[in-house]
């Protein structure tokens, strides 16, 4: 699996927290500001689709967030 280095992330405009404001969708930026995400294990199953959360897509603009069927999650 590809892992982005700190130098690569910084060069792409990400801050030390792994966020890039110019890439975040407005709804995702608002969710981050409100703390509207939860922590789950990567192997935990999504209640909507049944797949492991690690198989869901990442959130563009936040290297540490994943978009689950039931909302944003931090693995």
C-alpha distances in whole Angstrom, upper triangle without the diagonal:
4,6,10,13,16,18,16,16,20,20,19,22,20,22,21,21,18,20,21,25,25,22,23,25,28,28,25,26,29,27,26,29,30,28,27,24,23,21,20,17,14,16,19,20,21,25,25,23,22,18,16,16,12,12,14,14,13,17,17,19,18,14,15,16,15,18,19,22,25,24,21,19,18,15
4,7,10,13,14,12,13,16,17,15,18,17,19,19,19,15,18,19,22,22,20,21,23,27,27,23,25,28,26,24,28,30,27,27,24,24,22,21,19,16,18,21,23,23,27,27,25,25,21,19,17,14,14,16,14,13,16,15,17,16,12,14,16,16,18,20,23,25,24,21,20,18,16
4,6,10,12,10,10,14,15,14,16,14,16,15,15,13,15,17,20,21,19,20,23,26,26,22,23,26,25,22,26,28,25,25,22,22,20,20,18,16,19,21,23,24,27,28,26,26,22,19,18,14,16,16,15,13,15,15,15,14,10,12,14,15,18,20,24,25,24,20,19,16,15
4,7,8,6,6,10,11,10,13,11,13,13,13,10,13,14,18,18,16,18,21,24,24,21,21,25,24,21,24,26,24,25,22,23,21,21,21,18,21,24,25,26,29,29,28,28,24,22,20,17,18,18,16,13,15,14,13,12,9,11,14,16,19,21,25,26,24,21,19,17,16
4,5,5,6,9,10,11,13,11,12,12,13,11,14,15,19,20,18,20,23,26,27,23,23,26,26,23,25,28,25,27,24,25,23,23,23,21,24,26,28,28,32,33,31,31,28,25,23,20,21,21,19,16,18,16,15,14,11,13,17,18,22,24,28,29,27,23,22,19,18
4,5,5,6,9,10,11,9,9,8,10,9,12,13,17,18,17,19,22,25,26,22,21,25,24,21,23,26,24,25,23,24,23,24,23,22,25,27,30,30,33,34,33,33,29,27,24,21,23,23,21,17,18,17,15,14,11,13,16,19,22,25,29,30,27,23,22,19,19
4,5,5,6,9,10,10,11,10,13,12,14,14,18,18,18,20,23,26,27,24,23,27,27,23,25,28,27,28,26,27,26,27,27,25,29,31,33,33,36,36,35,35,32,30,27,24,26,25,23,20,20,18,16,16,14,16,19,22,25,28,31,32,29,26,25,22,22
4,5,5,6,9,9,11,12,14,11,13,13,16,16,15,18,21,24,26,22,22,26,25,23,25,28,26,27,25,27,25,26,26,24,27,29,31,31,34,34,33,33,30,28,25,22,23,23,20,17,17,15,14,14,12,15,18,20,23,26,29,30,28,24,23,21,21
4,5,5,6,5,8,9,10,7,9,9,13,13,13,14,18,21,22,19,18,22,22,19,21,24,22,24,22,23,22,24,24,22,26,27,29,28,32,32,31,31,28,26,23,20,22,21,18,15,14,13,11,11,9,12,15,17,20,23,26,27,24,21,20,18,19
4,5,5,5,6,8,10,9,10,9,13,13,13,16,19,21,23,20,19,22,23,20,21,24,23,25,24,25,25,26,27,25,29,30,32,31,35,35,34,35,32,29,26,24,25,24,21,18,17,15,12,13,12,14,17,20,23,26,29,30,27,23,23,21,21
4,5,7,10,11,14,12,12,11,14,14,14,17,20,22,25,22,21,24,25,22,24,27,26,28,26,28,28,29,29,27,31,32,34,33,37,36,35,36,33,31,28,26,26,25,22,19,18,16,13,15,14,17,19,22,24,28,31,32,29,25,25,23,24
4,6,9,12,13,11,10,8,11,11,10,13,17,19,21,19,18,22,22,20,22,25,24,25,24,26,26,27,27,25,29,30,31,30,34,33,32,33,30,28,25,23,24,23,19,16,15,12,10,12,11,15,17,19,21,25,27,29,26,22,23,21,22
4,7,10,11,9,8,6,9,8,9,12,15,17,20,17,15,19,20,18,19,22,22,23,23,25,25,27,27,26,30,31,32,31,34,33,33,34,31,29,26,24,25,23,20,17,15,12,9,11,11,15,16,19,21,24,27,28,25,22,22,21,22
4,7,8,5,5,4,8,9,9,11,14,16,18,15,14,17,18,15,16,20,19,20,19,21,21,23,24,23,27,27,29,28,31,31,31,31,29,27,23,21,23,21,18,15,13,11,8,8,8,11,13,16,18,22,25,26,22,19,19,17,19
4,5,5,5,6,9,11,12,13,16,18,19,16,14,17,18,14,15,19,18,20,19,21,21,23,24,24,27,28,30,29,32,32,32,33,30,28,24,23,25,23,21,17,15,14,10,10,10,12,14,18,20,23,27,27,23,20,19,17,19
4,5,7,10,12,15,15,15,19,20,21,18,16,19,19,15,16,19,18,20,19,20,20,22,23,22,26,27,29,29,32,32,32,33,30,27,24,22,25,24,21,18,16,16,13,11,11,11,14,18,21,24,27,27,24,20,19,16,18
4,6,9,11,14,14,13,17,18,19,15,14,16,16,12,13,16,14,16,15,16,16,19,20,20,23,24,26,25,28,29,29,30,27,25,21,20,22,21,19,15,14,14,11,8,9,8,11,15,18,20,24,24,20,16,15,13,15
4,7,10,12,11,11,15,17,17,14,13,16,15,12,14,17,15,17,15,17,16,18,19,18,22,23,25,24,27,27,27,28,25,23,19,18,20,18,16,12,11,11,8,6,5,6,9,13,15,19,22,22,19,15,14,12,14
4,6,9,8,8,12,13,14,11,10,13,13,10,12,15,14,15,14,17,17,19,21,20,24,24,25,24,27,27,27,28,26,24,20,19,21,18,16,12,10,9,5,4,6,8,9,13,15,18,21,21,18,14,15,13,15
4,6,6,7,10,12,14,11,10,13,14,12,13,17,16,17,17,20,20,22,24,23,26,27,28,26,29,29,29,30,27,26,22,21,22,20,17,13,11,8,5,6,9,11,12,15,16,20,23,23,19,16,17,16,18
4,5,5,8,9,12,10,7,11,13,11,11,15,15,17,17,20,21,24,26,25,28,28,29,27,29,29,29,31,29,27,24,23,24,21,18,15,12,10,6,8,11,14,14,16,17,20,23,23,19,16,18,18,20
4,6,8,10,13,11,10,13,15,14,15,18,19,19,20,23,24,26,28,27,30,30,31,29,31,30,30,32,30,29,25,25,25,22,19,16,13,10,7,10,13,16,16,18,18,22,24,24,21,18,20,20,23
4,6,9,12,10,9,13,14,13,15,18,18,18,18,21,22,24,25,24,27,27,28,25,28,27,27,29,26,25,22,21,21,19,15,12,9,6,5,8,11,14,13,15,15,19,21,22,18,16,18,18,20
4,6,8,6,6,9,10,10,12,14,15,15,15,18,19,21,23,22,25,25,25,23,25,24,25,27,25,24,20,20,20,17,14,11,8,6,4,7,10,12,11,13,13,16,18,19,15,13,15,16,18
4,6,5,6,9,10,11,12,14,15,14,15,18,20,22,24,23,26,26,25,23,24,23,23,26,24,24,21,21,21,17,14,13,9,8,8,10,13,15,13,14,12,16,17,17,14,13,16,17,20
4,5,5,6,9,10,10,12,14,13,15,19,21,23,26,25,28,27,27,24,25,24,25,28,27,26,23,23,24,20,17,16,12,11,11,12,16,17,15,16,14,17,18,18,15,14,17,18,22
4,6,5,6,9,10,11,12,11,12,16,19,21,24,23,26,24,24,21,22,21,22,25,24,24,20,21,22,18,16,15,11,12,12,13,16,16,13,14,12,14,15,14,11,11,14,16,20
4,5,5,6,9,10,10,9,10,13,16,18,21,20,23,22,22,19,21,20,21,23,22,21,18,18,19,16,13,12,8,9,9,9,12,12,10,11,10,13,14,14,10,8,11,13,16
4,5,5,6,9,10,10,11,15,17,20,23,22,26,25,25,22,24,23,25,27,25,24,21,21,22,19,17,14,10,11,9,9,13,13,12,13,13,16,18,17,13,11,14,15,18
4,5,5,6,8,8,11,15,18,20,23,24,27,25,25,23,24,23,25,27,26,25,22,23,24,20,19,17,13,14,13,12,16,16,14,15,14,17,18,16,13,12,14,16,19
4,5,5,6,5,7,11,14,17,20,20,23,22,22,19,20,20,22,24,23,22,18,20,21,18,17,15,12,13,13,11,15,14,11,12,12,13,15,13,10,8,11,12,16
4,5,5,6,7,11,13,16,19,20,23,22,22,20,22,22,24,25,24,22,18,19,21,18,17,14,11,13,11,9,12,11,10,12,12,15,17,15,12,9,11,11,15
4,6,8,10,13,16,19,22,23,26,25,26,24,25,25,27,28,27,26,22,23,25,22,20,18,15,16,14,12,16,15,13,16,16,18,20,18,15,13,14,14,18
4,5,9,12,15,18,21,23,26,24,24,22,23,23,26,27,26,25,22,23,25,22,21,19,16,18,16,15,18,16,14,16,16,17,19,17,13,12,13,14,18
4,6,8,11,15,18,19,22,21,22,20,21,22,24,25,24,22,19,20,22,20,19,17,15,17,16,13,16,13,12,14,14,15,17,15,12,10,11,11,15
4,7,10,13,17,18,21,19,19,17,18,18,20,22,21,20,17,19,20,17,17,16,13,16,16,13,16,14,11,12,12,13,14,12,8,7,9,11,14
4,7,10,13,14,17,15,16,14,15,16,18,19,18,17,13,15,17,14,15,13,12,15,15,12,14,11,8,9,9,10,12,10,7,5,5,7,10
4,7,10,12,15,12,14,12,14,16,17,17,17,15,12,14,16,14,15,14,14,17,17,14,15,12,10,10,11,10,13,10,8,7,5,6,9
4,7,9,12,10,13,12,14,17,18,17,16,13,11,12,15,14,15,14,14,18,18,14,14,11,9,10,12,11,14,12,11,9,6,5,6
4,6,8,7,9,10,12,15,15,14,13,10,8,10,13,12,14,14,15,19,20,16,16,12,11,10,12,10,13,12,11,10,6,6,5
4,5,5,9,10,13,16,16,14,12,9,7,8,12,12,15,15,17,20,21,18,16,13,12,11,13,12,15,15,14,13,9,8,5
4,6,8,10,13,15,14,13,10,6,5,5,8,10,12,12,15,18,19,16,15,12,11,10,12,11,14,15,14,13,10,9,5
4,6,9,12,15,13,11,9,5,6,6,9,11,14,15,18,21,23,20,18,16,15,13,14,12,15,15,16,15,12,12,9
4,7,9,12,12,9,8,5,6,8,10,11,15,16,18,22,23,20,19,16,15,13,14,11,13,13,14,14,11,12,9
4,6,9,8,5,5,4,6,9,10,10,14,16,18,22,24,21,21,18,16,13,13,10,11,11,13,14,12,14,12
4,5,6,5,6,6,6,10,10,9,13,14,16,20,22,20,20,18,15,12,11,7,7,8,10,11,10,13,12
4,6,6,8,10,10,13,13,12,16,18,19,23,25,23,23,21,18,15,13,9,8,8,11,13,13,16,15
4,6,8,11,11,14,13,12,15,17,18,22,24,23,23,21,18,15,12,9,6,7,10,13,14,17,17
4,6,9,10,13,11,10,13,16,18,21,24,23,23,21,18,15,12,9,7,9,12,15,15,18,17
4,7,9,12,10,11,14,17,19,23,25,24,23,21,19,15,14,11,10,11,14,16,15,17,16
4,6,8,7,8,12,14,17,20,23,21,20,19,16,13,12,10,10,12,14,15,14,16,14
4,5,6,7,11,13,16,19,22,19,18,16,14,11,12,9,11,13,14,14,12,13,11
4,5,5,9,10,13,16,18,16,15,13,11,8,8,6,9,10,11,10,8,9,8
4,6,8,9,12,15,17,15,13,12,10,8,10,9,12,14,14,12,10,10,7
4,7,9,12,15,18,16,15,14,12,9,10,9,11,14,14,13,12,13,11
4,7,10,12,15,14,13,13,10,6,6,6,8,11,11,10,10,11,11
4,7,9,12,12,11,11,9,6,6,8,10,13,12,10,11,12,12
4,6,9,8,7,8,6,4,6,9,12,14,12,9,9,10,10
4,6,6,7,8,6,5,6,10,12,14,11,8,10,10,12
4,6,7,10,9,9,9,13,16,17,14,12,13,13,15
4,6,9,9,11,12,16,18,19,16,13,14,14,16
4,5,6,8,10,14,17,17,14,11,11,10,12
4,6,8,11,14,18,19,16,12,12,10,11
4,7,10,13,17,17,14,10,9,6,7
4,7,9,13,13,10,7,6,5,7
4,6,10,11,9,6,5,6,7
4,7,8,6,5,6,9,10
4,5,5,6,6,10,10
4,6,8,10,13,14
4,7,9,13,14
4,7,10,13
4,7,10
4,6
4
